């Protein structure tokens, strides 16, 4: 049996978790997590007994920032491929 050289479906199916809408939702949610982490850093810095736990909001800020940057790079690459020069 030979492989069909003319397949019925030619369009590449983009997974739902990699669509533009989901990427914008992820950026928005991670922005709120970033703000939450910044507020947590300021709150932990004000109380002396919480200063040893300041690593938790710092970790939130770093990880949410990395997710925002990586998703923005993904969207930028997608838009640059969509509109060639």
C-alpha positions, 0 to 999 in steps of 0.5 A: 500500500502506497502513501497518499501523496495528496492528503486531504488535510494540508493545513498544520493544526496548531495545538490549543495551548499554543494559539495566540489567544492563549498566549495573550491570556498567559501573558495577562495572568503572568503579569498579575502574578508578577504584580503579586510577587512585587507586592509580596516582596514589599510586604516581606521587606517591611516585616522583620520576621518575614524577611527570611521568606522573601525568596518566595515572592522573588521566585514568583517575580523571576518565574513569571517574568521568564514566562512573559518573556518567553511567550512574547518571544514566541509571539514575536517570532510568529508575527515576524514569520507571518509578515515577511519583509 
